[in-house]
Amino acid sequence: MDRKHPENLFAIVAPGLETACAAELTELGMADIAVVSGGVAFTGRLADLYRASLHLRIASRLVVRFARFRCRDFPELYRHGFRLPWGRFVRPDTPLTFRVTCRNSRLMHTGRVAETLSAAADRALGRDSRVAAEGEGQLLLVRIVDDVVELSVDSSGELLHRRGHRTQVAAAPLRETLAAGVLRLLGWRGDEPLADPLCGTGTFLLEGALLATGKAPGLERTFAFMTWPGYRPGLWRQLGDEARRAERPCPVAITGGDVDAAALAAARDNLAQAGLSAAVTLQQCRLAGQPVHAGRGLVVCNPPYGKRLVTAEPLEDYFAKLGRELQRAYPGWRKALLAPEPQLARATGLPLREVAVVDNGGLKVGLYATE
């Protein structure tokens, strides 16, 4: 990737979080931002890619869109592939992995598309395909729609929700990127208290603490772009040092509770791994046993529902009890929760409105909140 000339970049985002990610990119000063279904397109140079990788909280993956052309047969695909600038992103000893999707195209055989582009890349890089096939290596995303081929090179490696500090999980964990997106959609920016009385392993609390302290989520992990020929470790260290200098003590109270001792132990381990133990207070107790929290803030939770987790009572009864307890324990606070059906949100008896529909582990759920 050229450090001086802008590239076409794309942040892949879980459905429902596209506008939230676009707001993050705007705050980072990115250019030509365009929201589409499933992600956000923007342009940037090498430093912008590094900065976005370091600071984005909501995106699942960042890619560089490095080729787009019309093609109707495999010989033509090979010719186009041979002329592509593979050497900008791939070292001669780096294997390639292709992930191909096709729709309304004469090139419908995804396996053959991958084989053709792999052979073209091997020839362009002057290497033996048998050596290049060892290991997973660099991921290439290939999308063919209406005979138009679009190639993107993955710059992230592991998905971005893997911050590098959540080592312990319990049943049905919430992805970090979804938790960060929910907080953004609710307008929580680390300037008011935050609570999750059903915190499990603490994803809402951890993402809230990261945001409130200004800690960049990508500081503790590696990225695929670190294997590219043009990787600049000095620039990456400089941006990391800038991010560390911007960190601050947590300015608000962040609290969580859960009846499950194992889940709370995992939450404590994850907070310790992130260096955020002092920022969050945890307590083992049922919601019904919590004291009344005075003042104002945001209380948010991901209660049990459907196949995600089971309850000992009908779900509508559980949500009705949840609503009563949230109102009792957090009388002056904004309240928010995830629910797969509107009737469950209504069962709480709280004046909830639907803020967004998001994807939680393949299940469409509504995000509901009071004003």
C-alpha positions as CSV (number, residue, x, y, z in Angstrom):
1,M,0.0,0.0,0.0
2,D,1.3,3.4,-1.0
3,R,1.9,5.7,2.0
4,K,1.4,8.9,0.0
5,H,-1.5,8.2,-2.3
6,P,-5.1,7.5,-1.1
7,E,-6.6,4.1,-1.4
8,N,-10.2,2.9,-1.5
9,L,-10.8,1.5,2.0
10,F,-13.8,-0.3,3.4
11,A,-14.9,-1.1,7.0
12,I,-17.0,-4.2,7.1
13,V,-19.7,-3.8,9.8
14,A,-22.4,-5.9,11.3
15,P,-25.9,-5.0,10.0
16,G,-27.4,-2.1,11.9
17,L,-24.1,-0.5,12.9
18,E,-23.1,1.1,9.7
19,T,-24.0,4.7,10.6
20,A,-22.4,4.3,14.0
21,C,-19.1,3.2,12.3
22,A,-19.4,6.1,9.9
23,A,-19.6,8.5,12.8
24,E,-16.3,7.0,14.2
25,L,-14.6,7.4,10.8
26,T,-15.8,11.0,10.7
27,E,-14.3,11.7,14.1
28,L,-11.0,10.2,12.9
29,G,-10.9,12.6,10.0
30,M,-11.3,10.1,7.2
31,A,-12.4,11.3,3.7
32,D,-15.1,10.4,1.2
33,I,-17.1,8.4,3.7
34,A,-20.1,6.6,2.2
35,V,-22.5,4.3,4.1
36,V,-23.7,1.1,2.3
37,S,-25.4,-2.0,3.5
38,G,-22.8,-4.1,5.4
39,G,-20.2,-1.4,5.8
40,V,-18.6,2.0,5.2
41,A,-16.4,3.0,2.3
42,F,-13.8,5.7,2.7
43,T,-10.4,6.8,1.3
44,G,-7.1,7.1,3.1
45,R,-3.4,6.7,3.0
46,L,-1.2,4.2,4.9
47,A,-1.3,6.3,8.1
48,D,-5.1,6.4,7.9
49,L,-5.4,2.7,7.6
50,Y,-3.2,2.3,10.7
51,R,-5.1,4.9,12.6
52,A,-8.5,3.3,11.7
53,S,-7.2,-0.1,12.7
54,L,-6.0,1.3,16.0
55,H,-9.1,3.3,17.0
56,L,-12.2,1.8,15.4
57,R,-14.4,0.1,18.0
58,I,-17.4,-1.0,15.8
59,A,-16.0,-2.3,12.5
60,S,-15.5,-6.1,12.1
61,R,-12.8,-5.9,9.5
62,L,-10.9,-3.4,7.4
63,V,-10.0,-4.1,3.8
64,V,-8.2,-2.3,0.9
65,R,-10.2,-2.5,-2.3
66,F,-7.3,-2.7,-4.8
67,A,-8.9,-4.0,-8.0
68,R,-12.2,-3.7,-9.9
69,F,-12.8,-4.9,-13.5
70,R,-15.4,-6.5,-15.7
71,C,-14.8,-10.1,-16.7
72,R,-16.9,-12.9,-18.3
73,D,-14.6,-16.0,-18.6
74,F,-11.7,-17.6,-16.8
75,P,-9.0,-16.9,-19.3
76,E,-9.8,-13.2,-19.1
77,L,-9.9,-13.5,-15.3
78,Y,-6.4,-15.0,-15.3
79,R,-5.1,-12.2,-17.6
80,H,-6.6,-9.5,-15.3
81,G,-5.2,-11.3,-12.2
82,F,-1.7,-11.5,-13.6
83,R,-1.6,-7.7,-14.1
84,L,-2.7,-6.9,-10.5
85,P,-0.2,-5.3,-8.1
86,W,0.1,-8.3,-5.8
87,G,3.5,-7.2,-4.6
88,R,2.1,-4.2,-2.8
89,F,0.4,-6.5,-0.3
90,V,2.0,-9.9,-0.5
91,R,5.6,-11.1,0.0
92,P,6.8,-13.9,-2.3
93,D,6.7,-16.4,0.6
94,T,3.2,-15.4,1.8
95,P,0.4,-17.9,0.9
96,L,-2.9,-16.6,-0.2
97,T,-6.4,-17.5,0.9
98,F,-9.4,-16.5,-1.3
99,R,-12.9,-16.0,-0.1
100,V,-15.2,-15.7,-3.1
101,T,-18.8,-14.8,-3.5
102,C,-20.6,-14.7,-6.9
103,R,-24.0,-13.4,-8.0
104,N,-25.5,-12.9,-11.5
105,S,-22.3,-13.7,-13.2
106,R,-20.9,-16.1,-15.7
107,L,-18.1,-16.8,-13.3
108,M,-20.2,-18.8,-10.8
109,H,-17.8,-21.5,-9.7
110,T,-16.2,-20.0,-6.6
111,G,-13.5,-22.6,-6.3
112,R,-12.3,-22.2,-9.8
113,V,-12.3,-18.4,-9.4
114,A,-10.0,-18.8,-6.4
115,E,-7.8,-21.3,-8.2
116,T,-7.5,-19.0,-11.3
117,L,-6.6,-15.9,-9.2
118,S,-4.2,-17.9,-7.1
119,A,-2.4,-19.2,-10.2
120,A,-2.2,-15.6,-11.6
121,A,-0.8,-14.2,-8.4
122,D,1.8,-17.0,-8.2
123,R,3.0,-16.2,-11.7
124,A,3.0,-12.5,-11.1
125,L,5.1,-13.0,-7.9
126,G,7.4,-15.5,-9.6
127,R,6.9,-18.2,-7.1
128,D,6.1,-21.9,-6.8
129,S,2.4,-22.5,-6.1
130,R,3.1,-25.6,-4.0
131,V,5.1,-23.5,-1.6
132,A,2.6,-20.7,-1.6
133,A,-0.2,-23.1,-0.6
134,E,1.2,-23.8,2.8
135,G,-0.7,-22.1,5.7
136,E,-3.5,-19.6,5.6
137,G,-1.5,-16.4,4.9
138,Q,-3.1,-13.3,3.4
139,L,-6.9,-13.2,3.0
140,L,-8.3,-11.9,-0.3
141,L,-12.0,-11.2,-0.6
142,V,-13.4,-11.6,-4.1
143,R,-16.9,-10.4,-4.9
144,I,-18.4,-10.9,-8.4
145,V,-21.7,-9.3,-9.2
146,D,-23.1,-8.8,-12.7
147,D,-19.7,-9.9,-14.2
148,V,-17.9,-7.2,-12.3
149,V,-15.0,-8.5,-10.2
150,E,-14.0,-6.6,-7.0
151,L,-10.9,-7.7,-5.1
152,S,-10.1,-6.6,-1.5
153,V,-7.1,-7.4,0.6
154,D,-7.8,-7.9,4.3
155,S,-5.7,-5.6,6.5
156,S,-7.0,-6.9,9.9
157,G,-6.2,-10.6,10.1
158,E,-8.3,-11.7,13.1
159,L,-11.6,-10.0,13.3
160,L,-11.5,-6.6,15.0
161,H,-13.7,-7.6,17.9
162,R,-10.7,-9.7,19.1
163,R,-9.0,-6.8,21.0
164,G,-6.5,-9.1,22.6
165,H,-7.6,-8.7,26.2
166,R,-10.8,-10.8,26.5
167,T,-9.4,-14.2,27.3
168,Q,-12.3,-15.6,29.3
169,V,-15.9,-16.0,28.0
170,A,-19.0,-17.6,29.3
171,A,-22.3,-18.7,27.7
172,A,-23.5,-16.6,24.8
173,P,-20.9,-13.8,24.9
174,L,-21.7,-10.4,23.3
175,R,-19.2,-9.4,20.7
176,E,-17.1,-6.4,21.6
177,T,-17.9,-4.6,18.3
178,L,-21.6,-5.0,18.9
179,A,-21.3,-3.7,22.5
180,A,-19.3,-0.7,21.3
181,G,-21.9,-0.1,18.6
182,V,-24.8,-0.3,21.0
183,L,-23.2,2.3,23.3
184,R,-22.6,4.6,20.3
185,L,-26.2,4.2,19.2
186,L,-27.4,5.1,22.7
187,G,-25.2,8.2,22.7
188,W,-23.0,7.1,25.6
189,R,-19.6,8.7,25.3
190,G,-18.1,8.1,28.7
191,D,-19.4,11.2,30.3
192,E,-22.1,9.7,32.5
193,P,-22.3,6.6,34.8
194,L,-22.8,3.2,33.1
195,A,-24.2,0.1,34.6
196,D,-25.0,-3.5,33.4
197,P,-26.8,-5.5,36.1
198,L,-26.8,-8.6,33.9
199,C,-23.1,-8.2,32.9
200,G,-22.0,-11.8,32.3
201,T,-18.4,-11.6,31.3
202,G,-18.6,-7.8,31.2
203,T,-18.5,-6.9,27.5
204,F,-20.6,-3.7,27.9
205,L,-18.5,-2.7,30.9
206,L,-15.2,-3.4,29.2
207,E,-16.1,-1.5,26.1
208,G,-17.5,1.3,28.2
209,A,-14.2,1.5,30.2
210,L,-12.1,1.5,27.0
211,L,-14.2,4.4,25.7
212,A,-14.3,6.4,28.9
213,T,-10.5,6.1,29.4
214,G,-9.8,6.8,25.8
215,K,-7.9,3.6,25.3
216,A,-7.5,2.5,21.7
217,P,-9.0,-0.9,21.2
218,G,-6.3,-2.0,18.7
219,L,-3.3,-1.4,20.9
220,E,-2.8,-4.9,22.2
221,R,-3.1,-6.9,19.0
222,T,-1.4,-7.6,15.7
223,F,-2.8,-7.0,12.2
224,A,-2.4,-8.6,8.8
225,F,-0.9,-5.4,7.3
226,M,2.1,-6.0,9.5
227,T,3.2,-8.7,7.1
228,W,2.9,-6.5,4.0
229,P,6.1,-5.4,2.1
230,G,5.3,-1.7,2.8
231,Y,4.7,-2.1,6.5
232,R,6.2,0.8,8.5
233,P,6.8,-0.3,12.1
234,G,8.0,3.2,13.0
235,L,4.8,4.8,11.9
236,W,2.8,2.2,13.8
237,R,4.8,2.8,17.0
238,Q,4.3,6.6,16.6
239,L,0.5,6.2,16.3
240,G,0.5,3.8,19.3
241,D,2.5,6.2,21.4
242,E,0.1,9.1,20.5
243,A,-2.8,6.9,21.5
244,R,-1.3,6.0,24.9
245,R,-0.6,9.7,25.7
246,A,-4.3,10.4,25.1
247,E,-5.5,7.9,27.7
248,R,-7.0,9.3,30.9
249,P,-8.3,8.0,34.2
250,C,-11.9,6.8,34.0
251,P,-14.1,9.9,34.7
252,V,-17.4,8.2,35.6
253,A,-18.6,5.2,37.6
254,I,-18.9,2.0,35.7
255,T,-20.6,-0.8,37.6
256,G,-21.8,-4.4,36.9
257,G,-23.5,-7.3,38.6
258,D,-24.4,-10.9,37.9
259,V,-25.6,-13.9,39.9
260,D,-23.1,-16.2,38.1
261,A,-19.8,-16.3,40.0
262,A,-17.9,-17.9,37.1
263,A,-19.1,-15.2,34.6
264,L,-18.0,-12.5,37.1
265,A,-14.6,-14.2,37.5
266,A,-14.2,-14.1,33.8
267,A,-15.2,-10.4,33.7
268,R,-12.5,-9.6,36.3
269,D,-9.9,-11.5,34.4
270,N,-10.8,-9.7,31.2
271,L,-10.7,-6.3,32.9
272,A,-7.3,-7.1,34.4
273,Q,-5.9,-8.2,31.1
274,A,-7.0,-4.8,29.6
275,G,-5.5,-2.9,32.6
276,L,-9.0,-1.6,33.5
277,S,-9.7,-3.3,36.9
278,A,-9.8,0.0,38.7
279,A,-12.3,1.5,36.3
280,V,-15.1,-1.0,36.9
281,T,-16.8,-2.2,40.1
282,L,-18.4,-5.7,40.0
283,Q,-20.7,-7.3,42.5
284,Q,-22.2,-10.8,42.6
285,C,-25.9,-10.4,43.2
286,R,-29.3,-10.7,41.5
287,L,-30.8,-7.6,40.1
288,A,-33.6,-7.9,42.7
289,G,-31.0,-7.6,45.4
290,Q,-29.3,-4.4,44.1
291,P,-29.7,-1.2,46.0
292,V,-31.3,1.9,44.5
293,H,-28.9,3.9,42.4
294,A,-29.4,7.6,42.7
295,G,-28.7,10.3,40.1
296,R,-28.6,9.7,36.4
297,G,-26.8,7.5,34.0
298,L,-27.3,4.7,31.4
299,V,-28.2,1.2,32.4
300,V,-27.9,-1.3,29.6
301,C,-28.2,-5.1,29.5
302,N,-28.4,-8.1,27.2
303,P,-31.0,-10.3,29.0
304,P,-31.6,-14.0,28.3
305,Y,-33.9,-14.7,25.3
306,G,-34.7,-17.5,22.8
307,K,-31.9,-20.0,22.1
308,R,-29.2,-17.7,23.5
309,L,-29.9,-18.6,27.1
310,V,-32.9,-20.1,28.9
311,T,-34.9,-18.8,31.8
312,A,-36.8,-20.7,34.4
313,E,-40.0,-18.8,33.5
314,P,-41.8,-17.6,30.4
315,L,-39.8,-14.9,28.7
316,E,-42.6,-12.3,28.9
317,D,-42.8,-12.8,32.6
318,Y,-39.0,-12.6,32.9
319,F,-39.0,-9.3,30.9
320,A,-41.9,-7.9,33.0
321,K,-39.9,-8.6,36.2
322,L,-36.8,-7.1,34.6
323,G,-38.6,-3.9,33.8
324,R,-39.9,-3.6,37.3
325,E,-36.4,-4.1,38.8
326,L,-34.7,-1.7,36.4
327,Q,-37.2,0.9,37.3
328,R,-36.8,0.3,41.1
329,A,-33.0,0.1,41.1
330,Y,-32.3,2.8,38.5
331,P,-35.2,5.2,38.8
332,G,-33.6,8.3,37.2
333,W,-31.5,6.5,34.7
334,R,-31.9,6.0,31.0
335,K,-32.6,2.3,30.4
336,A,-31.7,0.2,27.3
337,L,-31.8,-3.5,26.4
338,L,-31.6,-6.0,23.6
339,A,-34.7,-8.1,22.7
340,P,-35.5,-10.3,19.7
341,E,-39.2,-9.4,19.7
342,P,-41.1,-6.1,20.3
343,Q,-43.5,-7.8,22.7
344,L,-40.7,-8.6,25.0
345,A,-39.7,-5.0,25.1
346,R,-43.3,-4.0,25.7
347,A,-43.6,-6.6,28.5
348,T,-41.1,-4.6,30.6
349,G,-43.6,-1.9,31.1
350,L,-40.9,0.7,30.4
351,P,-41.4,3.5,27.9
352,L,-39.0,1.9,25.4
353,R,-38.6,2.9,21.8
354,E,-36.7,0.9,19.1
355,V,-33.4,2.6,18.4
356,A,-32.0,0.1,15.9
357,V,-32.1,-3.6,14.7
358,V,-28.7,-5.3,15.1
359,D,-27.3,-8.7,14.6
360,N,-26.3,-10.7,17.7
361,G,-24.7,-14.0,16.8
362,G,-26.8,-14.4,13.7
363,L,-30.1,-13.4,15.4
364,K,-31.8,-10.1,14.6
365,V,-32.5,-8.3,17.8
366,G,-33.9,-4.9,18.5
367,L,-32.1,-2.3,20.6
368,Y,-34.7,-0.6,22.8
369,A,-34.2,2.5,25.0
370,T,-36.0,5.1,27.1
371,E,-35.6,8.7,26.3
